[in-house]
Amino acid sequence: MAQIIDGVSRTFNEFLLLPNRTRAGCSPATVDLRAPLARHATGEAAPIELRTPFTSAIMQAVSSADLAIALARNGGLSFLHHNRPVEEQVADVRAVKNFKAGFVVSDTNVRAGDTLDRLRELMRETGHSTAAVTDDGTARGRLVGMVTSRDFHPQRHDGAAPVSSRMVPAGELARADEDITLSQANTRLWEERLDCLPVLDAGGRLRHLVFRSDYTDNKRFPVQLVDDAKRLRVGAGVNTHDYADRIPALVAAGADVLCFDSSDGYSDWQAEALKWAKKHYPEVPVGGGNVVDADAFRFLADAGADFVKVGVGGGSICITRDQRGIGRGQASAVLDVAEARDEYARETGQYVPVCSDGGLVHDYHMALALAMGADFLMMGRYFARFDQAPGARVPTRDGYAKEYWGEGSNRARNWQRYGQGGQDLVFEEGVDGFVPYAGDLSEGLAVTVAKVKATMVSCGSATLREFRESARLTIVSAQSIEESHATVTIRDTPASLA
């Protein structure tokens, strides 16, 4: 007969943290959110450490190159989705790796023979007032000159005149070689009183522009996640079908970490794929998942997984539990797998980080997941709300919303992730919908980070390791939930007093 597992399948919503003593010196300013991303020997540092313990989900609606850049600048990591041709995923990886904070790839480019009317139209489209004039009108062409909105005026200059009539020729511009550092570029901007510094290669072709206006912007991101060459880090999702073709291309493009993406990772197919990846690319961390219990964790860890994702059916856009009746409450799953991780570390001397994926409805759930033992979190709905996510922003009766759809939905058609016995989805395991629009990622994430730090301080913890080792949890009753959500009647203010 079927085995019944002891204990109730519980969610994060069923727990609260008890405050611990907050010692002098423990404050939000001293809280360290660094987290290991990949397998490492106990007592040693991980080969890659997140500066902020958040990663974005391997989903079409979430992890774009723009979001990967924004999240890495804030200390986290994105996993670019694989439900597309290899070339498209590789292009996104390269876009992230080629991004240099402060070094901008020009998006407003014209030829010397283009008209001033065409230039004015282009500036209106991009919203930028500085244009590069190149021999072929592209961001990588040979620099001919520069022109700004201050160099011409529609009432004073003929719109049909060529750009060359108002541009500053390249020979009269301050320029820099492509080996210049951001610090050196900023020094030149200020010392030479420049607004913009073009960066050229040995052949005089444009590589980047450095703007004085970006100087303060770069100071906003003190916890950027970068590699040894100071390039932003980025991850990529892979599947168990075309990994032998996809992984070499992603590694060549510069992907820092890979993750096998499956709704159920407790399978021989994933174990074989993990072993292949670690044999051919031992230096590249590769994660596995998803799982919900100790046995599955050990199975993937033994197969070589450098981290293991936890969660089946707990995502806001996922209906796997409804359709197939499999899964587990996310809190129970994280607690079980975290215990297995610690036991595995004691037995083998290898620490395999745990990623909690799904089940996070509120910001405080993130703190609970970390307290329960997750090393870092993977989130879809949370990141899909921001400007940098791929979903369109649409107006609704209640304000703006962002499109959000699951990988198991017909819109995504990710049959490789949800093996249903064919080359297509037989039934949906995800839905297509909307999430409330939340603006810029950096601003929204800053609020979440502040909340997590405040919770950790109340629990007397300055690091994530201290947090999970000293956390005290209590199960909440229905009555205690009602207690914290008492109804307050809002006083109406007469219009005459408003």
N, C-alpha and C positions, 0 to 999 in steps of 0.2 A: 504494500500500500504506500501511498505518497508520504513523504517525510514532512512533518510540520516543524518549522523552525521556531524555537522559543523566542518570546518577546513580540512586541507590537511594532509594526512598520510605522515609524514616526517621521514627521516632517519638522523643519526648522520652526514652524509656527507654534509647535507644542513645547518649546523650551524658552527659558530666560536665563540670563547669567546673574549670579549673585555677586555683588560688589566685594572685592577684597581690599585689604589695607593699601592705600596709596601712599607710598613713601615719599619723603622729600626728594626732589630732583626728578621724580617721574611726572612728566608733563607731555602734552602733545608735541612740544618742540624737541623732546628727547626720544620719542618713540621711533624705532627703526623698523620699517616694514620690509626689509630685504627678505627674500625667500628663495630657497634652492629650486631650480627648474629641472635639474637632471641628476641622475644617479651619481653618487660619490662615496668614497670610503668614509666610514663613520669617523668623526673627529677632524675631517678635512673639509675644505671649502668645495662647493659644487663648481663644475666647469663653467656654468652659467648661473648667475643669480639675478632674479627679478629685483628691481628697486621698489616696485609696487606689486603686490601679489595678485594682479589681475591679468587675465588673458581674454581675448575675444574669440567667440565661437567660430568653428569651421563651417560657415554658412554664407550662402550667396547674399543674404540680406544684411550681413553684418561686416565681414572683414574685407574691406576694400584696401587698396594701397594707401589712400588718404587716411583711413582710419588707422592703419598699421603705423603710419608715420606719426600721427597724433598720439597714439597710445605709447609707442616707444619713447617719444619725447617726454612722456609722463611716467616713465619707468616700467611700463608693462610691455606686453608682447601680443601681437596678432598672429593668428594662424590663417593664412590665405586659403580660401576654399579650392577644392580640386574637382568640382562638378562642371568641368569645362575642358577644352583642349589643353594639352600640356603647354603649348606656346603662350597661351593667354596667362596662365598661372605664373610661368617663368617671367613674363613681361612685368607683372606686378611685383614679383620678388626683386627684380632689377631696379624697378622704380623706387622701391624703399631703400635698397642698398646704395643707390646713386644719390639719394637725397643727402644734402649736407646742410646742416643748420646754418642759416645765414647766407649760403650759396644758392642762389635762386636760378632755376632754369627759366629763361625769359619766355613769357607767353604772349608778348606783344611785339611782333616782328614784321618788318616791311622791307621791300626793296627800295633802292634809291630812286627808281623811276616811278614808284607808286605815287598816287596823288595825295595831297593833304586831306582831301575829303575822305579818301579810303583810310588814312591814318586816324582821322578823328572818329570814324565809325568803329574802327578796331579798338580804340581806347575806350569807347563807350561800351563795347561788348565785354571787354576784359575788366573794366573798372580801374585800369592802371594808367598812369600819366607819363610813363617813361617807355620808350620803344627803342629796340635795337634795330639798326639798319644793316642788313647783311646782303651778301651777293645773291643769295637764293631766297631770301625772305623767311628763313627758318632760324630756329634757336641754335643751330649748330653750324650755320654758315660763316663765311669769312666776314669779319666785322668791317663795315664800311663807315659807320658813324653812329651817333646817338641823337635822339630827338625827344624832347619833352613837350608837354602841353604849354609850357611857358615860352616855347620857341615860335609859336604861330598863333594867330587869332583869326577866327572866321570873318570878322569885319575888316581886317587889315590886310589879309593875305588871300590870294586867289586859291580857292579850293581845288582848282584843276592844275595848280602848279605842282611840280614834283617834290617829293620829300627832300631830295638833295638840295633844294633851294633854301631850306631852313635847318637842316641838320648840322651838327658839329662833326666835322670829318674825323675819322679815326686817328689820323696823325696828330690832331690837336688835343686828344683825350688822354687823361691819365689812365694807364692800363696796368694789369698785373699778370704774371705768369701763373699757370695752373698749379704750381707747387706751393703757392702762398697759403698760409694758415689763416683761419678766421681772425685770430688775434692780430696778426700782421695787417690783414685787410682793414680791420676796424681802426687800427692805429693810423693807417694812411687816410682813411675817410675823415678822421678828425684833424690830423695834422695838416692835411692838404685842403681842408675845407671842401670836401667833395660830398655830393649827395649820392652818387653811384659810382662804383668801380667795376668796369668790365674785366673778366678773367678770361684770358685767351690761351690756346695751346701754342705749340712751337710754330704751327703753320698760320697763325693769326685767326684761327677759327674760334668763334665764341663758345665758351664752356658754361660760364655762370655770370651772374650779376650779383654784386654785394651792395646793399643799400644801407645808408646811415639809419634809416627808419627801422631797420631790423635789429639794431644793436640792443635796444631794451627788450625786444621780443626774445632774443636768445637768453637773456638773464632770467626769463620766466621759467625755464626748464632746467633746474639744477640736478634732476635725478634721471637724466636721459639714459636709456639702456643702449649701450653701444658696444661694438666689438673692439678688438685690439687696434684696428685701423681707424677707430673713432666713427665708424659707420653705424647707423641705427640697426638694431637686430630685428629679425623678422622670422616667423615660423611659417610652415606650409603643411596643409593637410594632404594625406595620401590615402589610397584605398588598397585593398588586397587583390585587385584585378590587374591594374597596369603599373604596379609599383616598380617593376624592373625597368620600365621605360621612363617613368615620371621622376623617380628619385635621382638618377644621374643628372638629369636636366636641371632639377631644382638645386642640387648641391653645386653644380657648375655655375648657376646664377647667383649663388651666395647665400642660400637659405641657411640660417643658423641652427634650426631645430625642425624636426619633422614629427608628425603625429598621425598614426593610423586612426582613421575615423570610421567608427561602426556603431550602430545602435546597440549591438551586443558583441563585445570583443572577446568573449570566452569561447574561442574557437580554434581549431587546428589551423585554419587558413591564416588567422592573424599571427599565430605562433610561428608558422613557416615564414611569413613575410617579415616579421621582426628579426628572425635569425638571418635571413638573407640580407636585410639592411645593415645589421651589425657586422656581418662578415665582409661586406663590400665597402662600407663606410663607417668603420668603428669610431672615428673621431666626431661624427655627427650625432647628437642626442636624438633618440627616436622614442616617442611616447606610444602607449597602447591604451586600449579601452573600447567601449565603456564596460565597467563591471559594477557589481553591487555587493560582493561579499569577499571574505578572506580567501577562499579557495581560488576564485578567479584572479585575485590580485597576485597570489603566489604563482599561478600558472603563467601569467604574462611577465612577471619579474624573472622567473626562471628562463623564459624565452628570450630575455635580453632587453625588455622595456626599460627605458631610462626614467620614465615617470608613468603613472597609471591614472587614467581618468575614471571618475566614479559618477555614476548616474544613469539610470534607465527609466525613461518615461516621466521625469520630473520637470522637463522644460515647459515653459509657458505655451509654446507653440506645438508641443508634442502630444500626440494622442495614442502612443504605443500601448499604454496600459489599457486604454479603452478598447483598442482594436485586437490586441493579442493577449491581454491579461498577464503580462510579465512586467517586472520592475520591483521597486522597493522605495519606501519613503526615504528621502535623501538624507535626513539626519541619521537614521539607522544605518544606511549604507556607508556614510562617511565614518561614523564611529567604528564600525566593524572593520573597514579596510584600513583605517589609521592604526588600529591595534595590530592588524596583520603586518603592516609596514614596519612597526617598531619591533615586532617579533622577528621578522625577516632580517632586520638590521643587527639584532643581537646574535642571530645564528650565523650570518654570512659576513658581517662587517661591511655590508653594502646598504646604503640608505637610498631607497627608491621613493622620490617624492610623490605625493598624492594630490591630484587635482580634482576639486569638486565641481562638477558640471551639471547645472540645472537646479531647480527648486528654490531659487533665490527671488523672492517676491519683494522684500523690503531691504533697505540698506543694512538694517541691523541683522538680517539673516547672514550677511557676509561675515560679520564679526562672529556669529555663532558657528558658521562653517569652519572658520579659522581656529576658533577655540576648541572645536571638536576634533581637530587634528589635520584638516586640510592644509597643505603647504601653500597652495595657491588656488585661485578660482578661475573657471571659464564661464563667460556669460554671453548670451545672445541678445535677449530682450533688452537688457540694460544698455548695450552699446548700439543696438539698432535705432535707438531714439535720437542719436546725435547727428549733427550736420554731416559728419564725415562718413556715415554709413551709406550704402548704395541706394536704399529705398527712397522713393520719391516723397517729398513733403507735400501733403495735401490738406486743403482747408476742410474742416468739419464744423458742425453746429457748435461743438464745444471747444473749438480752437484747432490749431494745426496738429496733424498726426503724421507719423512716418510709416510707410509700408513695411510689413514684416511678415515673412513666410517661412515655414519650416522646410527642412531638407526632405522630409517625408511627404510633402504636399505635391499635388500634381503640377503646381507652378515650378517647383524645383526639379521634379522628376529625377531624383537621385536614387535610381534603382540599385546602384552599386552599394550604397550605404545600407539599404534596407532589402537584403536578399529575400525575394519572395518567389524564387523559382523561375525567373524569366529575365528577359532583357527590357523589362518595363515594370512600372508599379501596377500591381494587381489591385491594391487598395491603398488608401492614403493612411500615413501614420503621422501626418503633420497638417496644419491648417494654414490658410492664407488670410492675413488680417492687417491690423494697424496697432501701433503703440503711440502713446502721447509724445509729441515732439519735445525735445529737451535742450535744443540749442547746441552750443559748442562743447565738444568732448572735454577739453581742458577745464572749463568752468564747472561742468557737471561732476567730473571726476574729483575735483578738488573738494567739493562738498562731501562726497562719499568718503574720501580719505580722512577728512576731518572728523566725521562721525565714527569711523573705525578706530582712529587714534583716541578719541574721547572715551570710547567704550573700554579700550585697553587700559587707559589710565585709571578708570574706575575699578578695573580688575587688578590694578597694581602691577601692570606688565609694560616693560619698555621694548620687548622684542616679541616676535611671533612665537618663538620657542618657549619663552617664559609664559606667554599667554595660554598656550595649550597645556603646559605642564601644571599650571596653577588654577586653571579655570574651574569654577564650580557651577554646575547646571542644575536647574530645577524644572520639572515638568509642570506645565500650567494646566489648570482646569478651565472649563468653559466659563465658569463664574469669574475667574481671575482675568480672563480676556475681556469680559464685559466690564469689569471694574476699571480697566485702563482705557475704556472707550465710552465713558459716560457721556450722554448727550447734553450739550450746552445750547441753550436757545440764544441766538444772536439778537442783540437789541437793535431794533430799527431806529434810525435817526431821522426825525422829521426833515423834509427837504428844506424847510425854512432855517434849520440850524446847521445844515450840512456845509 
